[in-house]
Amino acid sequence: MKVQTVDLSNILRGYSNTWLALNPGSMKVVATGREPKTALEKARKQGIEDPILTKAPKNYGTYIL
């Protein structure tokens, strides 16, 4: 199995302590929320059925997903 690495540092810097739903094809933020369920529901309303969910840390630094 090949592991894909993606640098999310530019994406996560714009958010703090927020759940993000990312489009798996483009790795762009399609929705945000205080809870993962909120971000997931918003992404699905935009037609992204299986988004990647991650949480932007409160204090940005090195973050490995």
For each residue, the residues with C-beta under 8 A, 3 or more apart:
1:
2:
3:
4:
5:
6: 27
7: 10
8: 11 12 27 54 63 65
9: 12 13 63
10: 7 13 14
11: 8 14 15 20 22 27 28 29
12: 8 9 15 20 54 56 57 60 63
13: 9 10 60
14: 10 11
15: 11 12 18 20 29 32 56
16: 56 57 58 59 60
17: 55 56 57 58
18: 15 32 33 34 55 56
19: 32 33 34 35 36 38 39 53 54 55 56
20: 11 12 15 29 31 32 39 53 54 55 56
21: 29 30 31 32 33 39 40 42 43 48 51 52 53
22: 11 27 28 29 30 51 52 53 54
23: 26 27 28 30 43 48 51 52
24: 27 48 50 51 52
25:
26: 23
27: 6 8 11 22 23 24 52
28: 11 22 23
29: 11 15 20 21 22 32
30: 21 22 23 42 43 46 48 51
31: 20 21 38 39 40 41 42 43 46 48 51
32: 15 18 19 20 21 29 39 42
33: 18 19 21 36 37 38 39 40 41 42
34: 18 19 38
35: 19 38 39
36: 19 33 39 40 53 55
37: 33 40 41
38: 19 31 33 34 35 41 42
39: 19 20 21 31 32 33 35 36 42 43 51 53
40: 21 31 33 36 37 43 44 51 53
41: 31 33 37 38 44 45
42: 21 30 31 32 33 38 39 45 46
43: 21 23 30 31 39 40 46 48 51
44: 40 41 47 48 49 51
45: 41 42
46: 30 31 42 43
47: 44
48: 21 23 24 30 31 43 44 51
49: 44
50: 24
51: 21 22 23 24 30 31 39 40 43 44 48
52: 21 22 23 24 27
53: 19 20 21 22 36 39 40
54: 8 12 19 20 22 65
55: 17 18 19 20 36
56: 12 15 16 17 18 19 20 60
57: 12 16 17 60 61 63
58: 16 17
59: 16
60: 12 13 16 56 57 63
61: 57
62:
63: 8 9 12 57 60
64:
65: 8 54
